[in-house]
Amino acid sequence: DLMRKGERILRDGLGGLQRLHLNGNKLSRVGAFNFSKLSNLTKLYLNNNSISQVDTFAFAGLVNLTTLHLSNNKIGLVRADSFGGDLPNLTELYLFYNEIGVVEHTAFRGMSNL
């Protein structure tokens, strides 16, 4: 299955990747631990998709991430711990042009550099 192969490559084969551009790919969800093997990633671009769901721990393991772009999507709910915990170096988070109506209490826990 091509989708599973692509997920496996993202998880196992790109560990040294520092920037990842996935703009305009019609993605609808960012699942838990999808990027967890990309610990060297510093910039992640997920703009202009159809993302409506960002799971808890969606960005777990991205300890070097400084910039996260999620603008122009359909995010309505920011779940607890979606962005918190493993993003101690995040200094830029772009969420404009979404449909955010609810932000759960610990959604941005541990993000003191924003």
N, C-alpha and C positions, 0 to 999 in steps of 0.2 A: 504494500500500500504506500503510495507516494507521500501522503500526508505524514504517516508514521516515520518514514525514512527521513523526511525533512525535519521533523521534530528531533530525531536521533542525531542528525548532523548538527543541529543547533546546540543540543545538549553536550555532545561528545567531541565534535570535531573543530570547534571554533573557540577553544578556551583562551587563546591569546587576543581575540578580537577586542578592539577598543571602542569602535563606533559601529552602530547598527542602524541602518535606515530601512524602515518598513512602512514608509508613508504610502497612502493610496492603494492599499492591498485588499480592501474590503474585509479586513479582520473584524470579527464581531465580539471577541472575548479574549481577555488576557488571563489564562489559567494559572493556578497556583504552581509555583516553582518552574514555570516555563523557561525562564532565563537563568536558573540557578547555577548552571555550569559555566556561565560567562562572567566569572568573577573579575576579569580585567576590563570589562566594559565601563567606559566613562561617559558615553553619550548614547542615548536610545531615543530614536525618533519613531513615534507611532501616530503621527498626525494624519488627518484626512482618511480615516478608516470608518468603520461603522461600529466601533467598539461601544457596547452598551453595558458590558459587565467586566469589572476588574476584580478578580477573586482575592480573597485574603491570602497574603503571602505571595502575590503575583510577582513581586520583584525581590523575593528572598534570595540572598546570596550575592546581590550586586553591591558589594561593599565599597567598590571604587567608583560607582556611578555618581557623577556630578550634575548631569543634565538629563531631564526626562521630559519629552514632548508628547503630550496626549491631547492636543487641541484639535478642534473640528471633528469630534466624535459624537457619540450619543450617550455618554455616561450620565446616568441619573442618580446613582447611589455611590457614594464613596464609602466602602466597607471598612470596618475596624481592621487595622493592621494591613491594609492593602499596600500602603506606602511606608509604614513604620517599621521599626525594628532593624532591618538590615541595610538601611540607606543612610549611614552616618555622615557621608560626604556629599550628599545631595545639596546643591546650592541653588539649583534652578528647576522649578516644576511648572510646566505650562499646561493649564487645564481650560483655557478660554474656549468659547464657542462649543460648550457641551450643554447638557440639560440637567445639571446638578440640582437636585431638590433636597437631598438628605446627605449629611456627612456624619457618619457614626463617630462616637466619642474618641476612640484611639486610632483613628485613621492615619494620623500624622505623628504618632508616638515616636519619640527618639530622633526627630528631624530638627535638631537645634541649629543647623547651618542654613536653613531656608531663609 
